[in-house]
C-alpha cells in the first residue's frame, strides 16, 4: 500500500522528535485503533467514466473495494430507478443515499419517496442552492422547505439532508452564515447534514468545533483532500479554478482527516464518502488512491 505524504511526514516528524531524547523514558501513547468500517463513493466523481461505460464503471467501483455508492440525478437520467437498482444489485453495491434537486424536494417529495423506495435509499440530500437564492432570508426559507420535505418523507422512513459548499459559510452580516441558519432552523429529527470537508476547510472553518457546536447533526461527510494555499480562494466562487488549484485525491493533500474522524461520535458521522469534482486520469487510480488512504486511516 502506498505511504502517502501525510503519513510519511507524521512518521518522520515523530522520529526526529524522539532522536534527541532517547535516554529519557517516555510514556507510550495509546495507539489509535478505530477505522472506517465502510467507505462509499459519490458517483459524480466518475460521471465521465459512467457516461462512457456505466456498467463497466460500476464494476470498477466494486473492484477497487468501495462498499456502497451515493447516487446523484445523473445516474437515473437515462435509465429507470428499477434498471439502476438492478445494475447495483448485480454488482453488490447498495445505494443508501442519493442527491436530489431542489424542485423535486420542495414540490414533489412524494415522488422522491417512491424513487427512494425502489433504489433502497434511506437519505435524500439537497446538494446545491442556486446563486440567486443565498440571501439571509432565503436561507430561512430553505430551512422551512427542508423541514416540510423531511416531515413528508419521514412517513416513508427517509431522512432529508443538506450538503454544503463554501458559500454557506460566507458572512451574511453580523457574523451570521447560511450554514448557521440551516443548522439552527431545521429540525434534527427531520433534517441531517452531509459535511463536505473540502469546502468547509477551504473557508477556514474549525471542523471539529463545528461538530462540537452541533452534536449529532452530521450523519455523513464527503471526503476529498485539499493541497495548496487556500487563502486566495477563501471568498471565491470560481469553482473550476478552486478545483483545479486545490482539490486532490484523499491522501495527496493536507487535511487532517483522522482528527476530524476522531470526533465522529460527537458529529454523528456514519457515512464516509469519497469524492473528487474533477479527478485526474486514470480514474481507477484516482479513486483507488482515495479508497486505500481512507481504509488505512486510524483515529
VENKARA-V445485 format. One record per helix or strand of 2 or more residues. SS is the DSSP state (helix for helix, strand for strand). FROM is the first residue (numbers start at 1). LEN is the number of residues. If there is no record, write none. Layout:
[[SS:FROM:LEN] [SS:FROM:LEN]]
This chain:
[[helix:5:15] [strand:39:4] [helix:43:10] [helix:54:11] [strand:68:4] [helix:73:4] [helix:81:10] [strand:94:7] [helix:102:6] [helix:109:11] [strand:123:4] [helix:136:19] [strand:159:5] [helix:167:3] [helix:178:8] [strand:191:6] [helix:197:6] [helix:207:7] [strand:218:6] [strand:225:2] [helix:231:3] [helix:239:8] [strand:247:2] [helix:257:5] [helix:264:4] [strand:271:4] [helix:283:14]]
